[in-house]
């Protein structure tokens, strides 16, 4: 159990904000049977807010419960909407960095698709590091421009040369934020890295919308924009850009090493209003109780796992559906619903589809229309 804030080591100003019990410890390792899905390990989430730096962290996070291997299935790259977002992001990086003949080092590259696309389209070289990278799924676009390593980023990488560093949707999984960013700072300094880009979920939106489906055990930390900036400043970086991305669901941060050590930041006393989380949870339980059946959730990733665990204690939702073929035929961790392909819905004829990310609503509606299905869509 954590007693100190993992970003600033503050110990006397943390405030308990939100609790969930018996939460599956991982959402992206997919069980092969319903029995295994229902029997996954569960632990407690207790979110604390640091009044000194603004970080929100799970006091009960235990890194030893986390397993990231080739069976970890996190990719959203089968969605044309997400593919376009990734291409647009790559174009923005190229406009900023002029990537041709440069080397990009990606920490937490997942299955490697974004780095392969970046190098293919913009003529750079890439090195991707991730324990969940699967050599059997090497992206076709990677060619000979990209090198992947199936392991964690660690001190053996210090001293490797790169022009830029990218780290997307990884920092929130790492408990010791300050320690990790210090390691990144050493890599940047010794490797001649000009600038870094980090992308994380936007915690301010989670609180404002009451998005309880975006709270799960794998995320040790939750960053608002001010908290993210303070964490990098404390690690010796100068933040050069900070913006909301992907329908305001993500934060994107650019930073480079500061010329001088920043002054210690003062206590910020951030407001972390979590009342919307409980209100929204109660509302969704009522909606599911009243919705026509069969009900399915569209999206079997972490959002879907968190939603079903919290909002559907009576298991009104019969199945999950996902366009990712590597998820189909598997089972939802904790609750045990089968994960179907969209075409499998023809035999089920769902009357209600809960869309786990509104960014995909139009894409999902088009897919259902093509199948001749016209259920009610309910977007979280």
N, C-alpha and C positions, 0 to 999 in steps of 0.2 A: 504494500500500500504506500502511495506517495504522500509524503508530508510536505515537500517543497515543490514549488512551481518548477517544472522542467525547463522553462525558458529563462527565468531570472533568479531562481533559487529562493524566491520569497516564500516565507513559511507562516507569517502571522496575518496575512491579508486575504487568504483564500476563503471563498464563500461557496457553500454547497448550493447547487442550482437545480439538479434534476437527477432522478434515479430510475433505473430499470433493473429488473431482476431476471435471472435465468435466461440471459441473452446468449444465443449461439456465439462462440468465440470467433468463428470465421464464417463468412458468407460465400466465398468464391471457391472453396474446395468442395466439389459437388459429390455427395454420396451416390453410390450405385444402386442402393435399395432404399425402400421407404423406412425399413427398420433402422438402418444406419443413419438415415437422415433424422429420424426422431431421437436417436440416441447420441447426437453430437454433444460435445462438451459445452456447458453453459456457465457463464459467470455474471457478475454484477457490473453494471455501469453506474458510477456516481460522478457526475460532472461538477467540477469545481471551477470557479472563476477567480483568477488572480487579480486583485485590486491594484497591484503594483504595475503589471505590464499588460493586463487585459487578456492573456491566454486563457482559454477554456480547456481543461484537461480531465481525463478519466482517472480519478484517484486510484482505481482498482486495476488499471491496465497492467498486464504482466506479459512482457515480450516473449517469455518461454512458451506461451500458449499459441504463438503464431508460427505457421508453417507456410513458407512460400517456395513451392517447387513447380515443376512443369505441369502439374495438375491444377494449379491455381488459374482460374478462368475469369479474368477481369475485363477482357477487351470489349469495347463498344463499337469496334470498327466494321461490323457488318451492317450498320445503319448508314444509309446514304446521307442523312442529316449530320451524323457525327463525322463521316468522311469529309463532308464539306467544311465543317468546323476545323478539322485538322489541317485541311489544305489552306484555309484562310489563315490559320495561325502560322503555318509554314511560310506563307507569303509575307506576313508581318515580320517574322524573324529575318527573312531575307532582305526586306527593305531596310531593316535596322542594322543588320550585321554584314550584308554583302557576302553571302556565304560561299560563293564560288571558290574552290580550292582551299577552303578553310576546313578545320577539324572541329566537329561537334561531339562532345562527350555527354552521353545521357545516362544519368543515374536513375534506375527504376524504369527501364525501357519496356517492361512488360513483354509482349510477344514480338516487339521490335518494329511494328508497322509504321509508327509515326517517324521514327528515325530513318527507315528505308525510304519512305515517301519524301522526306526532307532532302536526303542526299540525292535521290533520283531526280527530283524536280529542280534542285538548286545547285547541283554540281559540287557539293561538299563531301567530305569524308566523315564517317561516323564510327564511334565506339559506344556500344550499348552494354550496360551492366544490369543484370536482374536475375535473382535466383529462380524466377518463374519463367525465364526465357526457355523455349522448347526448340532445340535444333531441328526437330522433325517438322516444325512449322516456320522455318526460315522464310521471311517474306520474299516473294519473287522479285520485287523491285530492288532488293538489297544489293544484288550483283556483287562485285568485288570491292565496292566502296565502303561497305559496312562490316565491322567486326563485332561479334556478340560474345559475351562471357556470362555463363550461367552461374552466378554467385552474387554475394553482397558486395557493395562498395565498401572498401576498408582502407587501412593505412598502406597497404601494398600499392595503392593507386597514387599515393603522394609522389610527385615528381614526374608523372606522365604528362606529356605535352598536349595541349589542346588550345584552341582559340576561344571556344565558348562552351558553357556547361548548361544543360537542360535537365530539369528534374520536375516531372509532372505526376501529381497524385501519389507522392511517396512520402513527403515530409510529415503528413498527418498520421502516417503509420509508425513513425519513429518516436518512441517515448522520450529519450533524452535530447530535446530539441537543441539546447545550447551546445551540448557535446558534438552533435552531428554537424551543426553549422560551423563550429570551430574546425572540424575536420574538412569541411568544404572550403573554408577560408584558407587552410594550409594547401589544399589541392590547387586552388586558384593562384595562390602566391607562387608556389614552386613550379606550376605548370604553365605559367604565362597566360592564364585565361583572362580575356578582356572583359567579359561580362557574363552574368548568369541569368537564367530565366527559370522561375519556379511557378508552379500552378498547383493550387490547393482548393478544396471546397470553401465556399464563402459562408462563414458561420453566422454573420449578421443576418443573412437571408433565412437561415435555418430557424433562428429565434423569431424573426419578424413574421414568418409564415407559419410558425408552429410545425415545422417539417420534421416530425418525430421519425419519419422513415429515413431520414438522413443521419440518424444517430445509431452507430453500431460499434461493437467492441473493437474491431480492427483499428478504428481511428482513436489513437491515443490522445490526439490534440485537435482542437478546433480553433481556427484563426479568423478573427475579424480583420479588416484591413489595417487598423491601427496596431493590433497585436502582431500581425505579420511583419509590419514595418519595424516595430520595436525589436523583434527577435533578430532581424538581420542587422539592424544598427548596433545592437549589443554585441553581435559577433564580429564587428569590425567592417561592415559593409556600408556603402552609401547607396540608398535606394534611388534608382534613376527612373523608375516608372512603376505605376501600380494602378491596375484597372480591373473592373469586373468583366467576366467573359461568359460565353455560352448561356445566354438568357439570364445573366447575373448569378448563375449558379457557382461560378468559379472566381477565384482571384488570380490574376497573373502579375508577377512581380519581376522587375529587372533590377539588378544591383551589380555594383563593382566594388572592389576593395577601396575603403576610404583612405585618403592620404594621411589622415591623423586619427588618433583614437577618439571616438565620439565621447562627449560628456555623458555621465550617467543620467538616464531619464528619471524624471520625477514620478511619484505615484500618480496614477491617472484616475483611479476610482471609476472604472467604466460601469455603465449600467447594463446588466445582463437580465433582461426580463424574459423569463421562461414560461409565463402564464399561458401563452398561446399554445405551447406544446400539449399541455393537459387538455385544454379546451378543444383542440383539433382532434386529439385522440378520442375523446368522448363523442365528438361529432361523427367521426368516421365509423365508430362502432354502431351508431344509430343508422348511418347510411347503409352499411352492409346488412344490418338486420332487416331493413326495408327494401333492399334491392331485389329485383326479380332474378331468379336462378335459372340455369347455372351461372355462376360468377367465376370469372378468371381474372388473374392479374397478368398484365402484359409487361414483362421485365422481371427476370428471375435473379438479377444481381442483388447487391447489398440492399438497395432500396426495397426491393420486393421482400427479401428475407425480414428486414426490420419491420416493414408494414404488416406482414402476416403475423409475426410474433406478437406485435403490440395490439393490432386492431381487430384481429379475427380469432378470439379465444374459442368461439363456437364452431370454427372451421366452416363458415358459410362459403368460403372460396374453395372450389373443388380442384382447380388446376392452375398451373402457371404456364405462360407461353413465352417463347423467346426466339428471335431470328438467328441467334448464334447456334450453329449446328453442333458445337462442342458442348453445349448445355442440354440439348434435347435428349430425352430419355433418361436424364438424371433426376434428382429429387431435391426439393427445397430443404436446406438445412434447418432443423428444428421442428418444422411443421409437416414435412413429408409429402407435399403435393408433387405430382409428376410434372416435369417440364416438357411441354409439347412444342412441336413445330406449328407455325400458323396453319398449315394445311390440315393438321389433326383436329382443328376446331370444327371442321365440317361434320364430324361424327358426334360432336358435343352440342353444337348449336347454342353457344352461350347467349344469354340475354343481357348480361352486364359484363363489360370489360373495364377493369380498373387500370388506368394508364399510369405507370410508375414514374414517368417523366414527361411533363407537358410539352417539352421540346420535340417529342416524337409523335404528338397527337395526329397531325395531318398525315404523316407517314403510315401510322397504324390504321387510320381510317381508310386510306387508299388501299392498303393490303386487305382489310376486311371487305371492302366493296368489291375488290377483284375476286374474292372468294364467294361473293353473293351473300355475305353475312352482314346484318345491320343491327347489332346489339347497341344498347345504350353505352356510351363512353362516359366514364367518371375519371377525371384527372385529379391527381393529388396536387 
